[in-house]
Amino acid sequence: MLLFNLNYTINHIYREGNACADWLAKMGCIVPTLQEFDENNIPLMLRGLTRLDKIGLPYIRAS
């Protein structure tokens, strides 16, 4: 009964719309072990992608 009262929306976002998540997903497929990042050891590429996202610039993904 409780599930009938829930409202939800599903949105699809292209890879280019979330470059940080795309990069992390690719790394998850490549790296065989668990890796944890904090603000002091974020990889340079991920740091750059978060900066682009923060200032609102798009990331043009080259495959």
C-alpha positions in Angstrom: 0.0 0.0 0.0 2.8 2.4 0.9 4.3 2.1 -2.6 1.2 3.4 -4.3 1.6 6.8 -2.7 5.2 7.4 -4.0 5.9 9.7 -6.8 9.1 9.4 -8.8 10.8 10.7 -11.9 13.5 9.0 -14.0 15.8 11.3 -16.0 18.4 10.1 -18.5 21.6 12.2 -18.6 24.1 11.7 -21.4 27.7 11.0 -20.5 28.6 14.6 -21.4 26.1 15.8 -18.8 28.1 14.3 -15.9 31.7 14.0 -16.9 32.8 13.2 -13.3 30.5 10.2 -13.1 31.5 9.1 -16.5 35.2 9.3 -15.5 34.6 7.4 -12.3 32.6 4.7 -14.1 35.5 4.2 -16.6 38.0 4.0 -13.7 35.8 1.5 -12.0 36.1 -0.8 -15.0 39.8 -0.4 -15.4 41.1 -0.5 -11.8 41.0 -4.0 -10.3 41.0 -2.9 -6.6 39.0 -0.5 -4.4 40.3 3.0 -4.4 39.1 5.8 -2.2 39.6 9.5 -2.8 39.4 12.4 -0.5 39.9 16.1 -1.1 43.7 15.7 -0.7 44.3 12.9 -3.2 41.8 13.4 -6.0 43.3 12.5 -9.4 44.2 15.5 -11.5 41.8 14.6 -14.3 38.9 14.2 -11.9 39.9 17.5 -10.1 39.8 19.3 -13.5 36.4 17.8 -14.4 34.9 19.0 -11.1 36.3 22.5 -11.7 34.7 22.6 -15.1 31.5 21.4 -13.7 31.6 23.9 -10.8 32.0 26.9 -13.1 29.4 25.6 -15.6 31.7 24.9 -18.6 30.8 21.9 -20.6 33.2 19.0 -21.1 33.6 17.8 -24.7 34.2 14.1 -24.5 36.5 12.7 -27.1 36.1 9.0 -27.6 
